[in-house]
């Protein structure tokens, strides 16, 4: 197996690095083209969200592929390879498949269990398919990853996490502020959680929105969808003072909202919902007069977060699906060798029948057909047991060695064997 994952996420990189490496929809075909042009990369797709940038690839050689992916990402971000590599993680073969399944299941997300990642993975697959960089290997991997993600969400219910966090958090806010309709809301961070919070507040009747974000473009997109305005994080002090409700969910690795950002307010209460992990907001704001501070720890106590038992169940499902996927892939890997062996047998039979024709030209057609059928049945019976057995053994540890043994014993060319079942598009040399 030669699946490779190279990426960075909220767990390994600060927000400024994630923003620089993020790839827009317009830039995606160009990046995919650059990656596909690399000699060591056969197939590739790119997953780019507000919290992660990952390249999934089927590669011929590990080290050259990692180097090429790193170079392309660094060049796009305007960073040196040295600056970028400290934030990267690399998964290969079985570990790469497990990572893809975990990502699709929401187990690697900032909010464990969020289901938006499934749509983002579908979009990455669609972009790769449209660009012609996704073929057999990544098609099977991503489709199975999507099925695993759906199963995890169905069997465990962890996909309620994002919506549950927002709804429970807003219930806390309404207990302090009363009905939220007509209140002034400040959303800090324009990622998926910020968008979910904004959409929920809009349905509750909030019409006065300010979105504060590190990049103006990201903030403006969310603000426009809500009919509000956007500011950069440099203006936090100005907009915090006017907000009744503050929701912060930036994905930063350090505090974004400090105590000094809060100025004295009138008697009106103010609620701060810190939905980030780690904290966006200095918890000391809870000591300020009139300020109610709610974080993920308090929401967990209210049952808003996925339980540890649900996470364990989800991880168990991923582990089961990984074993099944690897077993199937190992069996499929043997199939070309088995087909090549049968091809070789057919070639030998055909050659011997031609030789028989030259020696016995007067042989009538019925007798010749009986001889041909008898020879083919005999060869088929001889080949049946070893070909069935090698497929069974393929899913055991070291199973690929049995296919190699067949190739060695019957002098089968590895490239010819691989070409038997691989679709033609997947065999074409990259231009």
C-alpha positions in Angstrom: 0.0 0.0 0.0 1.4 3.4 -1.0 -1.1 5.9 0.3 0.5 9.0 1.8 -0.9 11.9 3.9 1.0 15.1 4.4 -0.7 17.9 6.2 -1.0 20.4 9.0 -4.0 21.3 11.3 -5.1 23.3 14.3 -3.2 20.7 16.4 0.2 21.4 14.8 0.1 24.9 13.4 -0.9 28.4 14.6 -3.7 30.2 12.8 -1.4 32.5 10.8 0.4 29.4 9.3 -3.0 27.7 8.5 -4.2 30.9 6.8 -1.1 31.1 4.6 -1.2 27.5 3.6 -5.0 27.4 3.0 -5.9 26.8 -0.6 -8.8 28.6 -2.2 -11.2 27.0 -4.6 -9.7 29.0 -7.5 -6.1 27.9 -6.6 -7.0 24.2 -6.1 -6.7 23.1 -9.7 -3.3 24.7 -10.0 -2.0 23.1 -6.8 -3.3 19.7 -7.9 -1.6 20.1 -11.2 1.7 20.9 -9.6 1.5 17.9 -7.3 0.3 15.5 -10.1 3.3 16.6 -12.2 5.7 15.1 -9.7 7.2 11.8 -10.9 6.7 10.1 -7.5 3.0 10.9 -7.3 0.4 8.9 -9.2 -2.9 10.3 -7.7 -3.6 13.2 -5.4 -6.3 15.3 -3.8 -6.3 18.3 -1.5 -8.4 18.8 1.6 -8.3 22.5 2.7 -10.5 23.8 5.5 -10.2 26.5 8.1 -8.6 24.0 10.5 -6.6 21.7 8.3 -4.7 21.5 5.0 -4.0 17.9 3.9 -2.7 16.2 0.7 -3.8 12.6 0.1 -1.7 10.9 -2.5 -0.9 7.5 -4.0 2.8 7.5 -4.4 5.5 5.4 -6.1 8.3 6.5 -3.8 7.9 7.8 -0.2 10.7 10.4 0.3 10.5 12.1 -3.0 6.7 12.4 -2.7 6.9 13.9 0.8 9.6 16.4 -0.4 7.5 17.4 -3.4 4.3 17.9 -1.5 6.2 20.0 1.2 7.8 22.1 -1.5 4.5 22.8 -3.2 2.7 23.7 0.0 5.6 26.0 1.1 5.8 27.7 -2.2 2.0 28.4 -2.2 2.1 29.7 1.4 5.2 31.9 0.7 7.1 30.1 3.5 10.4 28.4 3.5 10.4 24.6 3.7 12.2 24.9 7.0 9.5 27.1 8.5 6.7 24.8 7.2 8.1 21.4 8.0 7.9 22.0 11.8 4.1 22.1 11.5 3.7 19.1 9.2 2.6 15.5 10.0 3.1 12.6 7.7 1.2 9.3 7.6 2.0 6.4 5.3 0.3 3.1 4.2 -1.9 1.7 7.0 -1.5 4.8 9.2 -2.5 7.1 6.3 -5.8 5.1 5.8 -6.5 5.2 9.5 -6.0 9.0 9.5 -8.4 9.5 6.6 -11.1 7.4 8.3 -10.6 9.3 11.5 -10.8 12.7 9.7 -14.0 11.6 7.9 -15.5 10.5 11.2 -14.9 13.8 12.9 -12.6 12.3 15.4 -9.7 14.5 14.4 -11.8 17.7 14.4 -11.5 20.6 16.8 -15.1 19.8 17.9 -15.1 16.0 18.0 -17.9 14.5 16.0 -18.7 17.5 13.8 -20.1 16.3 10.5 -19.2 19.3 8.2 -15.9 17.5 7.4 -17.8 14.9 5.4 -19.0 17.6 3.0 -15.5 19.1 2.8 -14.0 15.7 2.0 -16.7 15.2 -0.7 -15.7 18.6 -2.2 -12.0 17.7 -2.2 -12.8 14.4 -3.9 -15.0 16.2 -6.5 -12.2 18.7 -7.2 -9.6 16.0 -7.6 -11.9 14.0 -9.9 -12.6 17.1 -12.0 -8.9 17.8 -12.3 -8.2 14.2 -13.3 -5.9 13.6 -10.3 -8.1 11.0 -8.5 -8.4 7.6 -10.0 -8.7 4.0 -8.6 -6.7 4.2 -5.4 -7.9 7.5 -4.0 -11.4 6.9 -5.3 -11.7 3.7 -3.3 -10.0 5.3 -0.2 -12.2 8.4 -0.1 -15.4 6.6 -0.9 -14.7 4.1 1.9 -13.7 7.0 4.2 -17.1 8.7 3.6 -18.9 5.4 4.3 -17.0 5.0 7.5 -17.7 8.6 8.5 -21.4 8.1 7.9 -21.4 4.8 9.9 -19.7 6.5 12.9 -22.2 9.3 12.9 -25.2 6.9 12.5 -24.0 4.3 15.1 -22.7 6.7 17.7 -24.7 10.0 17.3 -21.5 12.0 17.7 -22.5 14.3 14.8 -24.8 16.1 17.2 -21.7 17.7 18.8 -21.3 21.0 16.9 -25.0 21.8 16.9 -25.4 20.6 20.5 -22.5 22.8 21.7 -24.0 25.9 20.0 -27.6 25.2 21.1 -26.6 24.5 24.7 -24.3 27.5 24.8 -27.1 29.8 23.5 -29.5 28.3 26.0 -27.0 29.5 28.7 -26.9 32.9 27.1 -30.7 33.3 26.9 -31.0 32.4 30.6 -28.9 35.6 31.3 -30.0 37.9 28.4 -33.6 36.7 27.9 -34.8 36.2 24.3 -31.9 36.7 21.9 -34.0 38.3 19.2 -32.9 41.9 18.8 -29.6 41.4 20.7 -26.2 42.5 19.3 -23.8 39.6 18.6 -20.1 39.5 18.1 -18.6 36.4 16.5 -14.9 36.0 16.8 -13.6 33.6 14.2 -15.1 32.9 10.8 -14.6 29.1 10.7 -17.2 26.4 10.7 -18.2 26.9 14.3 -18.6 30.6 13.8 -20.7 30.0 10.8 -22.9 27.6 12.7 -23.3 30.0 15.6 -24.2 32.8 13.2 -26.8 30.8 11.4 -28.4 29.6 14.6 -28.5 33.2 16.0 -30.0 34.4 12.7 -32.8 31.9 13.0 -33.4 33.1 16.6 -34.0 36.7 15.3 -30.6 38.3 15.8 -30.0 40.9 13.1 -27.1 42.9 14.5 -23.9 41.0 13.7 -20.2 41.9 13.9 -17.6 39.3 12.8 -14.0 39.7 14.0 -11.5 37.6 12.2 -7.7 37.6 11.6 -8.2 37.9 7.8 -10.6 40.5 6.5 -11.7 38.3 3.6 -12.8 35.4 5.8 -14.6 37.7 8.1 -16.4 39.5 5.3 -17.7 36.3 3.8 -19.4 35.3 7.0 -20.6 38.8 7.9 -22.2 39.3 4.4 -24.1 36.0 4.8 -25.5 37.3 8.1 -26.1 40.9 7.0 -23.5 42.2 9.4 -20.1 43.8 9.2 -16.5 42.5 9.6 -13.5 43.8 11.5 -10.0 42.5 12.1 -8.9 41.3 15.5 -7.1 44.7 16.0 -10.5 46.3 16.7 -11.7 43.9 19.4 -11.8 46.5 22.1 -14.2 48.7 20.0 -16.7 46.0 19.1 -16.7 44.1 22.4 -18.1 47.1 24.3 -21.2 47.2 22.1 -22.0 43.4 22.1 -24.6 41.7 24.3 -23.4 38.3 23.2 -19.8 37.3 22.3 -19.0 34.0 20.7 -15.3 33.2 20.2 -14.2 30.1 18.2 -11.0 31.0 16.3 -8.9 27.8 16.5 -5.9 29.8 17.7 -3.3 28.2 20.0 -3.3 31.1 22.5 -5.6 33.7 24.0 -7.2 36.0 21.4 -9.4 38.0 23.8 -7.6 39.5 26.8 -9.0 41.1 29.9 -8.0 44.5 28.7 -10.2 44.2 25.7 -13.2 44.7 28.0 -14.2 48.2 28.9 -16.7 49.3 31.5 -20.3 48.8 30.3 -23.7 50.1 31.4 -25.8 47.9 33.6 -26.8 45.6 30.7 -25.5 42.1 31.1 -23.0 40.6 28.7 -22.4 36.9 27.9 -19.1 35.5 26.6 -19.3 32.0 25.0 -15.8 30.6 24.6 -16.2 27.7 22.2 -12.5 27.2 21.4 -10.1 24.5 22.4 -7.8 25.7 23.8 -9.4 28.9 25.3 -9.8 32.0 23.1 -10.8 34.2 26.0 -9.1 34.9 29.2 -11.3 33.1 31.8 -10.6 36.1 34.2 -13.3 38.0 32.2 -15.8 36.1 34.4 -14.7 38.4 37.3 -15.8 41.5 35.5 -19.1 43.1 36.6 -22.1 42.0 34.5 -20.1 39.5 32.5 -21.1 35.8 32.3 -18.4 33.5 31.0 -19.2 30.1 29.5 -16.5 27.7 28.2 -16.4 24.1 26.9 -15.8 22.7 30.3 -19.1 24.1 31.6 -20.9 22.9 28.4 -19.5 19.4 28.9 -21.1 19.4 32.3 -24.4 20.3 30.6 -24.0 17.3 28.3 -23.2 19.2 25.1 -20.0 17.5 24.2 -19.5 13.9 23.0 -18.9 11.5 25.8 -15.7 9.5 26.2 -17.7 6.3 25.7 -19.0 7.6 22.4 -15.5 8.5 21.3 -14.3 5.0 22.2 -17.1 3.4 20.2 -16.3 5.6 17.2 -12.6 4.7 17.5 -13.6 1.0 17.6 -15.7 1.4 14.4 -12.7 3.1 12.7 -10.4 0.2 13.8 -12.9 -2.4 12.5 -13.3 -0.7 9.2 -9.6 -0.2 8.8 -9.0 -4.0 9.2 -11.7 -4.8 6.7 -10.4 -2.2 4.2 -6.8 -3.5 4.5 -7.9 -7.1 4.1 -9.8 -6.2 0.9 -6.9 -4.2 -0.5 -4.5 -7.1 0.2 -6.8 -9.5 -1.6 -7.1 -7.1 -4.5 -3.4 -6.7 -4.7 -3.1 -10.5 -5.4 -5.8 -10.5 -8.0 -3.5 -9.2 -10.9 -1.0 -11.9 -10.2 -3.6 -14.6 -10.2 -5.0 -13.2 -13.5 -1.5 -13.1 -15.0 -1.0 -16.7 -14.0 -4.2 -17.7 -15.7 -3.2 -15.7 -18.8 0.1 -17.5 -18.8 -1.7 -20.8 -18.6 -4.0 -19.9 -21.5 -1.0 -18.9 -23.6 0.6 -22.2 -23.0 -2.6 -24.1 -23.8 -3.1 -22.2 -27.0 0.5 -22.8 -28.1 0.2 -26.5 -27.4 -3.1 -26.8 -29.3 -1.5 -25.0 -32.3 1.4 -27.5 -32.1 -1.2 -30.3 -32.0 -2.8 -28.9 -35.1 0.5 -29.0 -37.0 1.2 -32.5 -36.0 -2.3 -33.9 -36.6 -3.8 -31.7 -39.3 -6.4 -34.3 -40.2 -7.9 -34.1 -36.6 -11.6 -33.4 -37.0 -13.1 -30.4 -35.2 -15.2 -32.3 -32.7 -12.2 -34.3 -31.5 -10.0 -31.2 -31.4 -12.7 -29.4 -29.3 -12.8 -32.4 -26.9 -9.0 -32.4 -26.5 -9.0 -28.6 -26.0 -11.7 -28.7 -23.3 -10.0 -31.6 -21.5 -6.6 -29.8 -21.4 -8.3 -26.6 -20.2 -10.2 -28.5 -17.5 -7.0 -30.2 -16.3 -5.1 -26.9 -16.1 -8.0 -25.2 -14.4 -8.1 -28.0 -11.7 -4.4 -27.7 -11.1 -4.5 -23.9 -10.8 -7.7 -23.8 -8.7 -6.3 -24.7 -5.3 -3.2 -22.5 -5.3 -5.1 -19.5 -6.7 -7.9 -19.7 -4.1 -5.4 -20.3 -1.3 -3.2 -17.4 -2.3 -6.2 -15.1 -2.1 -7.0 -16.4 1.3 -3.4 -16.0 2.5 -3.2 -12.4 1.1 -5.1 -11.0 4.0 -2.7 -12.6 6.6 0.5 -10.9 7.8 3.1 -10.9 5.0 0.4 -12.0 2.6 2.0 -10.2 -0.3 4.9 -12.6 -0.2 2.6 -15.4 -1.5 1.8 -13.4 -4.7 5.5 -12.7 -5.1 6.2 -16.4 -4.8 3.7 -17.1 -7.6 5.5 -14.5 -9.8 8.9 -16.1 -9.0 7.7 -19.7 -9.5 5.9 -19.1 -12.8 8.3 -16.3 -14.0 5.5 -13.7 -14.2 6.6 -10.1 -14.9 5.4 -7.9 -12.0 4.6 -5.0 -14.3 2.6 -7.3 -16.6 0.7 -8.8 -13.6 -0.2 -5.3 -12.3 -1.5 -4.2 -15.7 -4.0 -7.0 -16.0 -6.6 -5.5 -13.6 -5.6 -1.8 -13.4 -7.9 0.5 -15.4 -6.2 1.9 -18.5 -6.5 5.5 -17.3 -4.6 4.5 -14.2 -1.8 3.0 -16.3 -1.2 6.0 -18.6 2.1 7.6 -18.0 1.7 11.2 -16.7 2.5 13.7 -19.4 
